């Protein structure tokens, strides 16, 4: 029978000067190991902190020998006595910095191979190496704190909803495939050959069915799956806070979320948020910031340039305007230590072109005149341009012309974002806002039909009910997004609860009645049995944690994420399965050529 190990009586972050004289047992990993001849110092680590263990020069020969065997990341147990450090040896950077543990016995619980990287505050190894050895990467203090912070955020969310009479209800993870935009992950059925389950992209239909069932306040910390290309703030599998309520209007949902985040930020960060968040219409957000998820932590804004661009001799501007297009500008402020060189202006132009701009025009303000770029086309108009734009000496006026309003806005928005980052204009802190009055539909140029801008279950605003089919492009939905620091944090809407209206929306989105019955028949059937008016929203947990942690990737707040190639280097998945499993599922796989 294996001998029991020395089990800890304290953690490596718990001991203080008030514990002086106590005999304790610590379990943890060797974080640092310093051998000074007669004295041996060991920094022992667990997820609660660090404690310095000392093997004194009067220690037994066996203890000295055991200490000399230790290497980094050995998992050990230490029995010893807590003692105060000398005043000049106190480490103010450690929570346990006033004490140390004089070792009396050391037991090696397990040994460690040569490490692929150092375990430290943060891991600076390559991402592929970090993900291959994620179990070691998670030992680093930064990852441990971020995962613990995520726990505290989710705990606060649950506390809030338990206090406000919501029920936490789980919905299925094996569902019918009902394509909602992204590709489904499919799960073959062994029992029913040729049939497939799908993993849910969201619990959307099920939470609406819960409203029909009479559960008027529902929430869930839901796992969701979308077969789409990963990026910094997106993964194949992700976690969202799913919320639905009956008998509510938009303002009820927005007020609930403002209260929720006020509670979470106060509980987790001791940060007081405003009672209400600023509301911006979709049109104003695009027009002013070039994005429907604007970062409000800096103030560069986009403006209409047509009043002076139309009088210029620059054909690109005048022709665009005469054809009903748009010319917009932003003023890039002068910033000490930052030069608007031709190279940098070319980089800004490249950023604009990604979003459809044909080019980026510019001219520099100084001494009451305009120089460089397209300034020669505004001769005699300098005062008007400077007065209209408010440009000061050293500022640069940047302009984009495009016949398409959205492309003109988004390309300028890309320039705005780049300037905010490069000029160090982005303030610390958290800036929330609501984006409201979204278009309900957008036209798919490639497929030649209208489709839902968010999803097909969102209610049109009442004033557009009579013109849905005749003018889909003008219809505004009862939609709302919550934006935080330039990220879309949540998206929601008041839902359709009328069968015939839902069918009208399907038809506009090129889904005829027979197809909608096949795909969504169970929802349409439920709507025949007196559904209540209802609405909801779904904040992203991963993205919220990423923003709070001030990280650029959600991989930093997920324990076991996939990499940018949608792979897990640690356990080498996805992987092929053996032929027997495929036979049981009645599947044949055509493997790609090597």
C-alpha positions in Angstrom: 0.0 0.0 0.0 1.4 3.4 -1.0 2.3 5.6 2.0 0.2 8.7 2.4 1.9 12.0 1.5 2.1 14.9 3.9 -1.1 16.7 3.2 -1.1 20.5 3.4 -2.4 22.4 6.4 -1.9 25.8 4.8 -1.6 27.2 1.3 1.4 29.0 -0.1 -0.4 32.3 0.0 -2.0 32.2 3.4 0.7 32.6 6.0 1.4 35.9 7.7 3.4 37.3 10.6 0.6 36.3 13.0 1.3 32.6 12.2 4.8 32.8 13.7 5.7 29.7 15.6 3.1 27.4 13.9 4.1 24.1 12.5 2.6 23.8 9.0 2.7 21.5 5.9 2.8 23.1 2.5 2.2 21.4 -0.9 3.2 23.0 -4.2 5.7 23.3 -6.9 9.3 24.5 -6.7 9.1 28.0 -8.3 12.7 29.1 -7.6 15.5 27.2 -6.0 18.6 29.1 -4.6 21.4 27.1 -3.0 23.8 29.3 -1.0 26.0 26.6 0.4 25.0 26.2 4.0 21.6 27.9 3.3 19.0 26.6 0.8 16.1 28.9 -0.2 13.0 27.5 -2.0 10.1 29.5 -3.3 7.2 27.2 -3.1 4.1 28.0 -5.3 0.5 27.0 -5.5 -2.4 28.9 -7.0 -2.8 30.9 -3.8 0.7 32.4 -3.9 4.4 31.9 -2.9 6.1 31.0 0.4 9.8 31.1 1.0 11.0 27.8 2.5 14.5 27.8 4.1 16.7 24.8 4.8 19.1 26.2 7.5 22.7 25.4 7.9 21.9 23.4 11.0 19.5 21.1 9.1 20.1 17.3 9.2 22.2 15.7 6.5 19.2 13.9 5.1 17.3 17.2 4.8 20.2 18.9 3.1 20.5 16.0 0.7 16.8 16.1 -0.1 16.9 19.9 -0.7 19.9 19.4 -3.1 17.8 17.0 -5.2 15.1 19.6 -5.9 14.7 21.1 -9.4 12.3 23.6 -10.9 8.6 22.5 -10.9 9.2 19.4 -8.7 6.0 18.9 -6.8 6.8 18.6 -3.1 5.5 18.6 0.5 7.3 20.6 3.2 6.8 20.4 6.9 8.2 23.3 8.9 7.8 26.1 11.4 6.7 29.6 10.5 9.1 32.4 11.5 9.4 36.1 10.9 12.0 37.3 8.4 14.6 39.8 9.7 13.4 43.4 9.1 15.9 44.0 6.2 14.8 40.7 4.5 11.0 41.4 4.3 9.8 41.2 0.7 7.0 43.7 0.3 6.1 42.3 -3.2 5.0 39.0 -1.7 1.8 38.6 0.3 3.8 36.2 2.5 6.9 38.4 2.5 7.0 38.9 6.2 7.6 35.3 7.0 9.4 32.1 5.9 9.1 28.5 6.7 12.0 26.7 8.4 11.9 23.3 6.8 12.0 20.2 9.0 11.0 17.6 6.4 10.8 17.6 2.6 9.0 15.0 0.5 9.2 14.8 -3.3 5.7 14.0 -4.5 6.6 13.9 -8.2 9.5 15.0 -10.4 9.5 17.2 -13.5 11.1 16.7 -16.9 13.1 19.5 -18.5 10.6 22.4 -19.0 9.7 23.7 -22.5 9.5 27.2 -21.0 9.8 28.9 -17.6 6.8 29.1 -15.3 6.6 32.8 -14.3 4.3 35.8 -14.0 3.5 35.6 -17.8 4.6 33.2 -20.4 6.4 34.8 -23.3 6.9 31.6 -25.3 5.4 31.2 -28.8 1.7 30.6 -28.9 2.0 27.1 -30.5 4.3 26.1 -27.6 2.1 27.6 -25.0 -1.0 25.7 -26.4 0.9 22.4 -26.8 1.9 22.5 -23.1 -1.2 24.4 -22.0 -1.3 22.5 -18.7 2.1 24.2 -17.9 1.1 27.5 -19.4 -1.9 27.5 -17.0 0.5 27.3 -14.0 1.8 30.8 -14.8 0.5 33.5 -12.4 -1.1 35.5 -15.2 -3.1 32.7 -16.6 -4.1 31.5 -13.1 -5.4 35.0 -12.2 -7.3 35.4 -15.5 -9.0 32.0 -15.0 -9.8 32.9 -11.4 -11.1 36.3 -12.5 -13.4 34.5 -15.0 -14.7 32.4 -12.2 -15.5 35.5 -10.2 -17.3 37.1 -13.1 -19.5 34.1 -13.7 -20.1 33.8 -10.0 -21.3 37.5 -9.8 -23.5 36.9 -12.9 -25.2 34.0 -11.2 -25.6 35.9 -7.9 -27.3 38.7 -9.8 -29.8 36.5 -11.5 -30.6 34.4 -8.5 -31.5 37.6 -6.7 -33.8 38.8 -9.5 -36.1 35.8 -9.7 -34.6 34.3 -12.9 -34.4 30.5 -13.4 -31.3 28.9 -14.7 -32.4 26.3 -17.3 -30.2 24.2 -19.5 -31.0 23.7 -23.1 -29.9 20.8 -25.3 -26.4 20.5 -26.9 -27.6 17.9 -29.5 -30.2 19.7 -31.6 -31.7 19.8 -35.1 -29.6 21.6 -37.7 -31.2 25.0 -38.3 -28.5 27.1 -40.1 -28.4 30.6 -38.7 -25.6 32.1 -40.6 -22.4 30.3 -39.6 -21.9 26.6 -40.5 -23.2 24.0 -38.0 -21.0 21.4 -36.3 -22.7 18.1 -37.2 -22.9 15.0 -35.0 -23.8 11.7 -36.7 -26.4 9.5 -35.1 -25.4 5.9 -34.6 -29.0 4.8 -34.0 -30.4 6.6 -37.0 -28.0 6.0 -39.9 -27.7 9.0 -42.2 -29.2 11.4 -39.7 -27.3 14.1 -37.8 -27.6 16.2 -34.7 -26.1 19.7 -34.7 -24.3 21.5 -31.9 -26.1 24.7 -31.1 -24.8 28.0 -32.5 -26.9 29.6 -29.7 -30.0 28.4 -27.6 -32.1 31.0 -29.6 -35.1 28.8 -30.5 -35.1 26.9 -27.2 -35.1 30.0 -25.1 -38.1 31.3 -27.1 -39.8 27.9 -26.5 -39.2 28.4 -22.8 -41.1 31.6 -23.0 -44.0 29.8 -24.6 -43.7 27.3 -21.7 -44.3 30.0 -19.1 -40.8 30.4 -17.7 -40.9 34.2 -18.0 -37.3 34.8 -16.7 -34.6 32.5 -18.0 -30.9 32.6 -18.0 -28.1 30.2 -18.8 -24.3 30.2 -19.0 -24.5 28.4 -22.4 -21.8 26.7 -24.5 -22.2 27.5 -28.2 -20.5 26.3 -31.4 -19.9 27.8 -34.8 -17.9 26.3 -37.5 -16.2 29.5 -38.6 -12.6 30.8 -38.9 -11.2 31.7 -35.5 -9.8 35.2 -34.8 -8.6 37.1 -31.7 -12.0 37.6 -30.2 -13.7 34.5 -31.6 -13.4 30.7 -31.1 -15.1 27.6 -32.6 -16.6 27.0 -29.2 -17.5 29.8 -26.9 -19.6 30.7 -23.8 -22.4 33.2 -23.7 -24.7 34.4 -21.0 -28.1 33.7 -22.5 -31.1 35.7 -21.3 -34.8 35.8 -22.2 -37.8 37.4 -20.6 -41.6 37.6 -21.3 -43.8 40.6 -21.3 -40.9 43.1 -21.9 -40.1 45.9 -24.2 -36.6 47.0 -25.3 -36.1 49.4 -22.4 -36.8 46.6 -19.9 -34.0 44.5 -21.3 -31.5 47.4 -21.5 -32.2 48.4 -17.9 -31.7 44.8 -16.7 -28.3 44.6 -18.5 -27.2 47.9 -17.1 -28.0 46.7 -13.6 -26.3 43.4 -14.3 -23.0 44.9 -15.4 -23.2 47.5 -12.6 -23.3 44.6 -10.2 -20.6 42.5 -11.8 -18.1 45.4 -12.2 -18.7 46.5 -8.6 -18.4 42.9 -7.3 -15.4 41.9 -9.3 -13.4 45.1 -9.9 -14.8 47.6 -7.3 -15.6 49.8 -10.3 -18.8 51.9 -10.3 -20.4 52.1 -13.7 -23.0 54.7 -14.7 -26.5 53.8 -14.0 -27.4 54.0 -17.7 -25.3 53.6 -20.8 -25.3 56.0 -23.7 -27.6 55.1 -26.6 -26.5 55.7 -30.2 -28.5 54.8 -33.3 -26.9 52.5 -35.8 -26.9 55.3 -38.4 -25.2 57.8 -36.0 -22.6 55.3 -34.9 -21.6 54.6 -38.5 -21.7 58.2 -39.5 -19.7 59.5 -36.5 -17.4 56.6 -35.7 -17.4 54.4 -38.8 -18.4 51.4 -36.8 -21.5 49.8 -35.2 -19.2 48.9 -32.3 -17.4 52.2 -31.6 -14.6 52.7 -29.1 -15.7 55.8 -27.2 -12.5 56.1 -25.1 -11.1 58.6 -27.6 -12.8 61.5 -29.4 -11.7 61.6 -33.1 -15.0 61.8 -35.0 -16.0 61.4 -38.7 -17.7 64.4 -40.4 -19.4 65.1 -43.7 -17.1 66.9 -46.1 -19.6 67.6 -48.9 -20.0 71.3 -48.0 -16.4 72.1 -49.1 -15.5 69.0 -51.1 -18.2 69.8 -53.7 -16.5 73.2 -54.4 -13.1 71.7 -54.9 -11.5 71.0 -58.3 -10.7 67.4 -57.2 -12.7 65.1 -59.7 -12.7 62.1 -57.3 -14.7 64.2 -54.8 -17.0 66.2 -57.2 -17.9 63.2 -59.3 -18.7 61.0 -56.3 -20.9 63.7 -54.9 -22.7 64.4 -58.2 -23.5 60.7 -58.4 -25.1 60.7 -55.0 -22.0 59.4 -53.1 -20.3 60.6 -50.0 -17.1 62.4 -48.9 -16.2 62.2 -45.3 -13.2 63.5 -43.3 -11.5 63.2 -39.9 -9.0 65.5 -38.4 -5.9 63.6 -37.3 -4.5 65.7 -34.4 -0.9 66.7 -34.1 0.8 64.7 -31.4 4.3 65.3 -30.0 6.7 62.6 -31.1 4.4 61.5 -34.0 5.0 62.5 -37.6 2.6 62.2 -40.4 5.2 60.9 -42.9 4.3 59.7 -46.4 5.0 56.2 -45.2 2.6 56.5 -42.3 -0.1 58.1 -44.4 0.3 55.1 -46.8 -0.3 52.8 -43.9 -3.5 54.6 -43.0 -4.6 54.4 -46.6 -4.0 50.6 -46.6 -6.2 50.4 -43.5 -8.9 52.3 -45.3 -8.7 50.2 -48.5 -9.3 47.0 -46.5 -12.9 48.3 -46.0 -13.5 49.3 -49.5 -12.0 52.8 -49.9 -10.4 53.5 -53.2 -7.8 55.8 -51.6 -7.2 58.2 -48.7 -6.7 61.9 -49.5 -5.0 64.2 -47.1 -3.8 67.8 -46.5 -2.0 69.4 -43.6 -3.0 72.5 -41.7 -0.4 75.1 -40.8 -0.1 78.9 -40.5 -3.6 79.5 -41.8 -3.2 77.5 -45.0 -3.2 73.9 -46.4 -0.2 72.0 -47.8 0.5 68.7 -49.3 -1.7 65.9 -50.6 -4.9 67.3 -52.3 -4.5 70.8 -50.9 -3.9 72.2 -54.5 -7.5 71.4 -55.3 -8.7 73.7 -52.5 -6.9 76.9 -53.4 -8.8 79.9 -52.3 -10.9 77.8 -50.0 -8.4 77.4 -47.2 -10.2 79.5 -44.6 -13.5 77.7 -45.3 -11.9 74.3 -44.9 -10.0 75.2 -41.8 -13.1 76.8 -40.2 -15.4 73.9 -41.1 -13.0 71.2 -39.9 -11.5 73.0 -37.0 -8.1 71.8 -38.0 -5.2 73.4 -36.1 -1.5 73.9 -37.0 0.1 70.5 -37.5 -3.2 68.6 -37.8 -3.9 66.5 -40.9 -7.3 66.4 -42.6 -7.9 62.8 -44.0 -10.7 62.3 -46.5 -12.4 59.3 -48.2 -14.9 59.4 -51.1 -17.2 56.5 -52.0 -20.6 56.0 -53.7 -21.5 53.5 -50.9 -22.3 55.1 -47.6 -21.4 52.1 -45.5 -18.0 51.6 -47.2 -17.2 55.3 -46.9 -18.0 55.1 -43.1 -16.3 51.9 -42.3 -13.1 52.7 -44.2 -12.9 56.0 -42.3 -13.6 54.1 -39.1 -10.6 51.9 -39.7 -8.5 55.0 -40.0 -10.0 56.4 -36.8 -9.2 53.2 -34.9 -5.6 53.1 -36.2 -5.1 56.8 -35.2 -6.5 56.2 -31.7 -4.0 53.4 -31.1 -1.0 54.9 -32.7 -1.4 58.3 -31.1 -2.0 56.9 -27.7 -5.4 58.6 -27.4 -7.3 55.6 -25.9 -8.1 56.3 -22.3 -8.0 53.5 -19.7 -11.3 52.3 -18.2 -14.6 51.0 -19.5 -16.9 52.8 -22.0 -20.2 51.1 -22.6 -22.8 52.2 -25.1 -26.0 50.8 -26.6 -26.4 50.7 -30.4 -30.1 50.7 -31.4 -32.3 51.1 -34.4 -30.4 48.6 -36.6 -31.6 47.7 -40.1 -33.6 44.5 -39.9 -32.4 43.3 -43.3 -29.3 43.6 -45.4 -29.0 42.6 -49.1 -26.7 39.7 -50.0 -25.1 40.9 -53.3 -23.6 37.5 -54.0 -26.9 35.5 -53.6 -29.2 38.3 -54.8 -31.7 38.3 -51.9 -32.4 39.9 -48.5 -31.3 38.3 -45.3 -31.6 39.1 -41.6 -29.0 41.6 -40.4 -28.9 39.8 -37.0 -31.3 36.8 -37.1 -34.7 36.0 -38.5 -36.5 36.0 -35.1 -36.2 39.7 -34.4 -39.3 41.9 -34.3 -39.6 44.8 -36.9 -40.3 48.1 -35.3 -44.1 48.7 -35.4 -44.1 51.5 -38.0 -42.6 49.2 -40.6 -45.0 46.3 -40.4 -47.0 47.5 -43.4 -44.0 48.0 -45.7 -41.9 44.9 -44.9 -42.2 43.4 -48.4 -42.3 46.6 -50.4 -39.2 48.2 -48.8 -37.1 45.8 -46.8 -34.0 48.0 -46.9 -35.8 50.7 -44.9 -37.1 48.5 -42.1 -35.6 49.0 -38.7 -35.7 46.2 -36.2 -36.3 46.2 -32.5 -32.6 45.3 -32.1 -29.9 46.4 -29.7 -26.2 45.7 -29.2 -24.1 46.4 -26.2 -20.7 47.7 -27.0 -17.7 47.9 -24.6 -14.4 49.5 -25.6 -14.9 48.9 -29.3 -16.1 45.3 -29.0 -19.6 44.0 -29.5 -20.3 42.5 -26.1 -23.9 41.5 -26.5 -26.6 41.4 -29.1 -30.3 41.0 -28.6 -33.8 41.9 -29.7 -37.5 41.8 -29.0 -38.7 38.6 -30.7 -41.4 37.8 -33.1 -44.2 35.9 -31.4 -46.8 35.8 -34.2 -46.8 32.9 -36.7 -47.8 34.9 -39.7 -45.3 37.7 -39.1 -42.5 35.1 -38.6 -43.5 33.5 -42.0 -43.3 36.9 -43.7 -39.8 37.5 -42.4 -38.8 34.0 -43.6 -40.2 34.8 -47.1 -38.3 38.1 -47.3 -35.1 36.1 -46.4 -35.7 33.8 -49.3 -37.1 31.0 -47.2 -40.4 29.8 -48.6 -43.2 28.4 -46.4 -42.4 24.7 -47.1 -38.7 25.2 -46.2 -39.4 27.2 -43.1 -41.8 24.5 -42.0 -39.1 21.9 -42.5 -36.4 23.9 -40.7 -38.4 25.7 -38.0 -41.7 23.8 -37.8 -41.4 23.1 -34.1 -41.1 26.8 -33.3 -43.9 27.8 -35.7 -46.1 25.0 -34.1 -45.4 26.4 -30.6 -46.4 29.9 -31.8 -49.9 28.5 -32.5 -50.3 28.1 -28.7 -50.5 31.6 -27.3 -46.9 32.7 -27.0 -46.2 35.8 -24.8 -44.4 38.8 -26.1 -40.8 38.3 -25.2 -37.2 39.5 -25.8 -33.7 38.8 -24.7 -30.0 39.3 -25.2 -26.8 37.3 -25.0 -23.5 38.8 -23.7 -20.3 36.9 -24.6 -18.5 35.7 -21.5 -15.2 35.1 -23.2 -15.1 38.6 -24.7 -16.2 40.2 -21.4 -13.3 38.5 -19.6 -10.9 39.4 -22.3 -11.8 43.1 -22.1 -11.7 43.2 -18.3 -8.3 41.4 -18.4 -7.1 44.0 -21.0 -6.0 41.2 -23.3 -6.2 41.2 -27.1 -7.2 37.5 -27.5 -9.9 35.5 -25.8 -7.4 32.6 -25.7 -5.9 34.4 -22.7 -9.1 33.8 -20.7 -10.1 30.3 -21.9 -8.5 27.3 -20.2 -8.1 25.1 -23.3 -8.7 27.1 -26.5 -8.1 26.2 -30.1 -5.3 28.0 -32.0 -5.8 30.3 -35.1 -5.8 27.2 -37.3 -8.8 25.7 -35.4 -6.6 23.0 -33.9 -5.7 22.0 -30.3 -1.9 21.3 -30.3 -2.1 19.8 -26.8 -4.3 16.8 -27.6 -3.9 17.0 -31.4 -7.6 17.4 -32.2 -9.4 17.2 -34.5 -8.2 13.7 -35.3 -9.1 10.8 -37.5 -11.1 8.0 -35.8 -10.7 4.3 -36.4 -12.7 2.4 -39.0 -14.8 0.6 -36.4 -16.2 3.8 -35.1 -17.0 4.9 -38.7 -18.7 1.6 -39.4 -20.9 2.0 -36.3 -22.0 5.4 -37.5 -22.5 4.2 -41.1 -20.0 6.8 -42.4 -17.2 6.7 -45.0 -14.5 9.3 -45.0 -12.6 10.5 -48.0 -9.2 11.6 -46.7 -7.4 14.4 -48.5 -4.3 13.6 -50.4 -1.1 14.1 -48.5 
